[in-house]
Amino acid sequence: MEFTAALPPLLIQFVMTVAFAFVVGLEFRRYHQINQYQLHFGSTRTFVLIAIMGFMLYALAPSGLLFVAGFLLLGAALLVYYWHLASKGIYSIFSPLLALLIYLIGPIAVAFPNWFLVLFVVVLILMLGEKPRIHRFSDQLAADEVVTLAKFLIISGVILPLLPNRPIAPELPVTYYRVWLAVIIVSGVSYLSYLLHNYFFKNRGLMITAILAGLYSSTVATVVIGRRARTLAAAESQVSAALIAATTMMYLRLLALIFLFNRQAGLQLFAPFALIITLSMIAAAVLCHYQKPELPFANAVDVQHPLELSTAALFALLFVVFTFVTHYVTSHFGSSGLNVLAIAVGLTDIDPFILALLSGKFPASDSAIIAAVVMASGSNNLLKAAYALSFARNVSVRFGALWLTALFIVSAVYARTLTA
């Protein structure tokens, strides 16, 4: 730290400009070699010189006139290069665009934080090095996925800023903004799992399905694994490990969502949830060790698209309903009533209940709210144990169901200590 502080900032910015341009130039050269392109305007040294030119012209004239003139000059030279490519039947503008972006490295090193410069260069390198995967992903992407993603951008980037941050009603002590924010965050996390599940892990084993589907919904994952387990009676270790892994992902997902909505509650729940996650991971790893090789899992998990507007509207409705019910129960029955409600909600969808509980202002102590979160997650485990046993109808889910039941008991005991 003392050494870098003694160096002139201009020197550091210049070195970073040259170094990053050199790295991108190396990747650009490799890109052309792999794709066997014969026509290109240069590679590593050319990129370094372009970056130096952009840096010097930006530094020499703070008004930006020299930099703009250099940009136009470079653009004209690249236009001539593109006409030359077009005469050979090549119409790609990828290389000229990349050269213009390299020209921007110097100004970015001067005017932006270092983390943004690193991010900028990493994106350029990924665009060069991951061409096959990007093409493969775009070929596999369903036609309606982009439209659905556009809808999500509308509800997050347009609708959310317009919503007022005030309580909906005295009986609904949560704001319009928090309701829609919950919809966006939960849908976004589920969408990530959805993409991984459907586009990146087509040929997946039982554990991969449990992990990815568990991120989306551990209840859905449990039902699917339980149905498949009917033909896997001899694979008790792996099936039970998959059930435990799906619930482990539920706790990871919940902990992330809780931190996003209520950091204080996240800190209070970190220790118990982290302990459950750690012990569950160890149990799943031990079970997997005794089951080799891993079993195939051809059945796809049929889940509703998390970015469909109907799904978002349903989540928002549940969020509001649980807010109203929670306010009524805490006002009339106190902490004991809240615990009973948490157990009942655990037999349904716990995400809207937990997020509503952490977003609103209810006549209940912080310890009672934390206890309700723990109780709801534990009750959900009991439901999943029942699902696993009813769908599998054999001993393959025995240990997994026992583990989930034990988590319910431990959660109930811990919640009791919080409200005692």
C-alpha positions in Angstrom: 0.0 0.0 0.0 2.8 2.5 0.9 4.7 1.7 -2.3 1.7 2.3 -4.6 0.8 5.4 -2.7 4.2 6.8 -3.5 3.8 6.3 -7.2 2.2 9.1 -9.3 -1.4 8.3 -10.2 -0.7 9.0 -13.9 2.0 6.3 -14.0 -0.3 3.8 -12.4 -3.1 4.6 -14.9 -0.7 4.4 -17.8 0.7 1.0 -16.7 -2.8 -0.4 -16.2 -3.8 0.8 -19.7 -0.8 -0.9 -21.3 -1.1 -4.1 -19.3 -4.9 -4.6 -19.9 -4.6 -3.7 -23.6 -1.8 -6.2 -23.9 -3.9 -9.0 -22.2 -6.9 -8.3 -24.5 -4.5 -8.3 -27.5 -3.2 -11.7 -26.5 -6.8 -13.1 -26.3 -7.6 -11.4 -29.6 -4.7 -13.1 -31.3 -5.8 -16.4 -29.9 -9.3 -15.8 -31.0 -8.1 -15.3 -34.6 -5.9 -18.4 -34.5 -8.7 -20.6 -33.2 -11.2 -19.3 -35.8 -8.6 -19.3 -38.6 -9.2 -15.8 -39.6 -6.6 -14.6 -42.1 -7.8 -11.0 -42.5 -7.2 -8.7 -39.4 -5.7 -5.3 -38.8 -3.2 -6.5 -36.1 -3.2 -8.1 -32.7 -1.3 -7.5 -29.4 1.0 -4.6 -30.4 -1.7 -2.9 -32.4 -4.1 -3.0 -29.4 -1.4 -1.7 -27.0 -0.7 1.2 -29.4 -4.4 2.0 -29.8 -4.8 2.1 -26.0 -1.8 4.3 -25.6 -3.2 6.7 -28.2 -6.5 6.9 -26.4 -4.8 7.5 -23.0 -2.4 10.2 -24.3 -5.1 12.2 -26.2 -7.4 12.1 -23.2 -4.7 13.2 -20.8 -3.3 15.9 -23.1 -6.6 17.8 -23.5 -9.0 17.7 -20.6 -11.6 19.2 -22.8 -11.8 16.0 -24.8 -11.4 17.5 -28.2 -8.2 15.6 -29.0 -9.7 12.4 -27.7 -12.8 12.8 -29.9 -10.6 13.7 -32.9 -8.5 10.6 -32.4 -11.7 8.5 -32.0 -13.0 9.8 -35.3 -9.7 9.2 -37.0 -9.5 5.6 -35.7 -13.1 5.0 -36.7 -12.4 6.2 -40.2 -9.4 3.9 -40.5 -11.5 1.0 -39.2 -14.2 1.8 -41.7 -11.6 1.4 -44.5 -10.6 -1.9 -43.0 -14.3 -3.0 -42.9 -14.7 -2.1 -46.6 -11.7 -4.2 -47.3 -13.3 -7.1 -45.4 -16.6 -6.6 -47.2 -14.8 -6.9 -50.6 -13.6 -10.3 -49.5 -17.2 -11.4 -48.5 -16.6 -10.9 -44.7 -19.2 -8.6 -43.1 -18.4 -8.9 -39.4 -17.8 -5.7 -37.5 -16.6 -7.5 -34.3 -12.9 -6.6 -34.7 -13.5 -2.9 -35.5 -15.8 -2.5 -32.5 -13.3 -4.2 -30.3 -10.6 -1.8 -31.4 -12.8 1.2 -30.6 -13.4 -0.3 -27.1 -9.7 -0.8 -26.6 -9.3 2.9 -27.4 -11.5 3.6 -24.4 -9.3 1.7 -21.9 -7.1 4.8 -21.2 -9.9 7.2 -20.4 -11.6 4.6 -18.3 -8.3 4.0 -16.3 -8.2 7.8 -15.6 -11.9 8.7 -15.0 -13.4 5.5 -13.5 -12.6 3.4 -10.4 -10.1 0.5 -10.8 -12.8 -2.1 -10.3 -14.8 -0.8 -13.3 -11.7 -0.9 -15.5 -11.1 -4.6 -14.4 -14.8 -5.4 -15.1 -14.6 -3.7 -18.5 -11.5 -5.7 -19.6 -12.9 -9.0 -18.2 -16.1 -8.5 -20.3 -14.0 -8.0 -23.4 -11.9 -11.1 -22.7 -15.1 -13.2 -22.1 -16.6 -11.9 -25.4 -13.4 -13.2 -27.2 -12.8 -16.4 -25.3 -16.4 -17.7 -24.9 -17.6 -17.4 -28.4 -18.6 -21.1 -28.8 -20.5 -21.1 -25.5 -22.3 -17.9 -26.3 -23.4 -19.2 -29.7 -24.5 -22.5 -28.2 -26.5 -20.7 -25.5 -28.2 -18.4 -28.0 -29.0 -21.3 -30.3 -30.6 -23.2 -27.4 -32.5 -20.2 -26.0 -36.2 -20.5 -26.4 -37.8 -17.8 -28.6 -40.0 -16.4 -25.8 -37.2 -16.2 -23.2 -36.0 -12.8 -24.4 -39.6 -11.4 -24.4 -40.1 -12.7 -20.9 -36.8 -11.1 -19.8 -37.9 -7.8 -21.3 -41.1 -8.0 -19.2 -38.9 -8.6 -16.1 -36.9 -5.5 -16.9 -40.1 -3.5 -17.2 -41.4 -4.6 -13.8 -38.0 -4.0 -12.2 -36.7 -0.9 -14.0 -40.0 0.9 -14.8 -42.7 -0.2 -12.3 -40.6 -0.5 -9.2 -39.3 3.2 -9.1 -42.9 4.5 -9.6 -44.3 2.7 -6.5 -44.7 4.8 -3.3 -42.7 3.7 -0.3 -45.6 4.1 2.2 -47.7 1.5 4.0 -50.6 0.1 1.9 -53.1 0.3 4.8 -53.1 0.2 8.6 -54.0 -3.5 8.4 -51.2 -4.0 5.8 -48.1 -2.5 7.5 -45.8 -3.0 4.4 -45.1 -0.6 1.6 -46.0 -0.9 -2.1 -42.3 -0.7 -2.9 -41.3 -3.5 -0.6 -44.0 -5.8 -2.0 -42.8 -5.4 -5.5 -39.2 -5.5 -4.5 -39.8 -8.9 -3.0 -41.4 -10.1 -6.2 -38.4 -8.9 -8.3 -35.7 -10.4 -6.0 -37.4 -13.8 -5.6 -38.2 -14.0 -9.3 -34.6 -13.1 -10.2 -33.1 -15.8 -7.9 -35.6 -18.3 -9.3 -34.8 -17.3 -12.9 -31.1 -17.9 -12.4 -31.8 -21.4 -11.2 -34.3 -21.9 -14.1 -31.6 -20.9 -16.7 -29.0 -23.1 -15.1 -31.4 -26.0 -14.9 -32.7 -25.8 -18.4 -29.8 -24.5 -20.5 -26.6 -25.5 -18.8 -27.2 -28.9 -17.2 -29.3 -30.8 -19.7 -27.7 -34.2 -18.9 -27.8 -34.0 -15.1 -27.5 -36.5 -12.4 -29.6 -36.8 -9.3 -27.5 -34.4 -7.2 -27.3 -31.7 -9.8 -31.1 -31.8 -10.2 -31.5 -31.5 -6.4 -29.2 -28.5 -6.1 -30.5 -26.5 -9.1 -34.2 -27.4 -8.4 -33.6 -26.7 -4.7 -32.6 -23.2 -5.6 -35.9 -22.7 -7.4 -38.1 -24.6 -4.9 -37.0 -27.3 -2.5 -40.6 -28.5 -2.3 -40.8 -29.0 -6.0 -37.4 -30.7 -6.0 -38.5 -33.0 -3.2 -41.7 -34.1 -5.1 -39.7 -34.8 -8.3 -37.0 -36.8 -6.4 -39.7 -38.7 -4.5 -41.5 -39.7 -7.6 -38.2 -40.8 -9.3 -37.2 -42.7 -6.1 -39.9 -45.3 -6.8 -37.6 -47.0 -9.2 -34.4 -46.4 -7.0 -35.2 -48.5 -4.0 -31.6 -49.8 -4.0 -30.1 -46.3 -4.1 -31.0 -45.1 -0.6 -27.8 -43.2 0.0 -28.0 -41.1 -3.1 -31.7 -40.4 -3.0 -31.5 -39.3 0.6 -28.5 -37.2 -0.1 -30.4 -35.5 -2.9 -33.3 -34.7 -0.6 -30.9 -33.2 1.9 -29.1 -31.2 -0.8 -32.4 -29.7 -2.0 -33.3 -28.5 1.5 -29.7 -27.2 2.0 -30.2 -25.0 -1.1 -33.5 -23.7 0.5 -31.6 -22.5 3.5 -28.9 -20.8 1.4 -31.6 -19.1 -0.7 -33.5 -18.0 2.4 -30.4 -16.6 4.0 -29.5 -14.6 0.9 -33.1 -13.2 0.7 -33.2 -12.4 4.4 -30.0 -10.4 4.2 -31.3 -8.4 1.2 -34.5 -7.5 3.1 -33.4 -7.2 6.7 -29.7 -7.2 7.5 -30.3 -7.3 11.2 -32.5 -10.4 10.9 -29.9 -12.0 8.6 -27.2 -11.5 11.2 -29.4 -13.1 13.9 -30.3 -16.1 11.6 -26.8 -16.5 10.2 -25.5 -18.8 13.0 -28.4 -21.3 13.1 -28.9 -21.4 9.4 -25.1 -21.7 8.7 -25.0 -24.6 11.2 -27.9 -26.4 9.5 -26.3 -25.8 6.0 -22.9 -27.1 7.2 -24.3 -30.2 8.9 -26.6 -31.0 5.9 -23.7 -30.7 3.4 -21.6 -33.1 5.5 -24.5 -35.5 5.7 -25.1 -35.4 2.0 -21.4 -35.8 1.3 -21.2 -38.8 3.5 -24.2 -40.4 1.9 -22.8 -39.8 -1.6 -19.6 -41.4 -0.6 -21.4 -44.7 -0.1 -23.3 -44.7 -3.4 -21.1 -45.1 -6.6 -21.4 -44.5 -9.4 -23.8 -41.5 -9.5 -27.2 -42.4 -10.9 -28.6 -40.8 -14.0 -31.7 -38.6 -13.7 -33.4 -38.2 -17.0 -36.7 -36.8 -15.6 -36.9 -33.0 -16.1 -38.2 -30.8 -13.3 -41.4 -29.2 -14.7 -41.4 -25.8 -13.1 -43.4 -22.7 -14.0 -41.4 -19.9 -15.6 -40.4 -17.6 -12.6 -40.6 -14.4 -14.8 -44.1 -14.9 -16.0 -46.3 -12.0 -15.0 -48.9 -14.4 -13.6 -46.3 -15.9 -11.3 -45.2 -12.5 -10.1 -48.8 -11.4 -9.5 -49.5 -14.6 -7.5 -46.4 -14.0 -5.3 -47.4 -10.3 -4.7 -50.9 -11.5 -3.8 -49.6 -14.1 -1.3 -47.2 -11.4 0.1 -50.1 -9.1 0.8 -52.3 -11.9 2.2 -49.6 -13.1 4.6 -48.9 -9.5 5.7 -52.6 -9.0 6.6 -52.9 -12.4 8.3 -49.6 -11.8 10.2 -50.8 -8.4 11.4 -54.1 -9.8 12.6 -52.5 -12.8 14.4 -49.8 -10.8 16.1 -52.3 -8.1 17.2 -54.8 -10.6 18.7 -52.7 -13.6 19.7 -49.2 -12.4 20.2 -46.1 -14.5 19.9 -47.8 -17.8 20.5 -50.2 -17.1 17.7 -47.4 -16.1 15.4 -45.6 -19.5 16.1 -48.8 -21.4 15.2 -49.2 -19.4 12.0 -45.5 -20.1 11.1 -46.1 -23.8 11.5 -49.2 -23.6 9.3 -47.5 -21.5 6.7 -44.6 -23.9 6.5 -47.0 -26.4 4.9 -47.5 -23.9 2.0 -45.1 -21.4 0.3 -42.8 -19.9 3.0 -41.0 -17.3 0.8 -43.8 -14.6 0.8 -44.6 -15.2 4.5 -41.0 -14.8 5.6 -40.3 -11.7 3.4 -43.6 -10.1 4.5 -42.7 -10.8 8.1 -39.3 -9.1 7.7 -40.6 -6.2 5.6 -43.5 -5.0 7.6 -44.0 -3.5 11.1 -45.9 -5.8 13.4 -46.7 -5.7 17.1 -44.2 -8.5 17.8 -40.7 -8.5 19.3 -37.6 -9.1 17.1 -37.1 -12.5 18.8 -40.6 -13.5 18.0 -40.2 -12.7 14.4 -36.9 -14.6 14.2 -38.5 -17.5 15.9 -41.4 -17.5 13.3 -38.9 -17.5 10.5 -37.1 -20.5 12.0 -40.4 -22.3 12.7 -41.7 -21.8 9.2 -38.6 -23.2 7.6 -38.6 -26.1 10.0 -42.3 -26.8 9.3 -41.6 -26.8 5.6 -39.1 -29.5 6.2 -41.7 -31.7 7.8 -44.0 -31.2 4.8 -41.1 -32.3 2.5 -40.5 -35.4 4.6 -44.1 -36.3 4.2 -44.0 -35.7 0.4 -40.8 -37.8 0.0 -42.3 -40.8 1.9 -45.7 -40.6 0.1 -44.3 -40.3 -3.4 -41.4 -42.8 -3.1 -43.2 -45.5 -1.1 -39.9 -47.3 -0.4 -36.9 -47.1 1.9 -34.8 -45.0 -0.5 -35.9 -41.8 1.1 -35.8 -43.1 4.7 -32.7 -41.3 5.9 -33.6 -38.1 4.0 -37.0 -38.0 5.6 -35.5 -38.7 9.1 -33.1 -35.8 8.5 -35.8 -33.4 7.5 -37.9 -34.4 10.5 -34.9 -33.9 12.8 -34.5 -30.4 11.3 -38.1 -29.6 12.1 -37.6 -30.8 15.7 -34.4 -28.8 16.1 -36.1 -25.7 14.6 -39.0 -26.0 17.0 -36.7 -26.3 20.0 -34.6 -23.3 18.9 -37.7 -21.2 18.2 -39.0 -22.1 21.7 -35.8 -20.9 23.3 -36.1 -17.6 21.4 -39.6 -16.9 22.8 -39.1 -18.4 26.2 
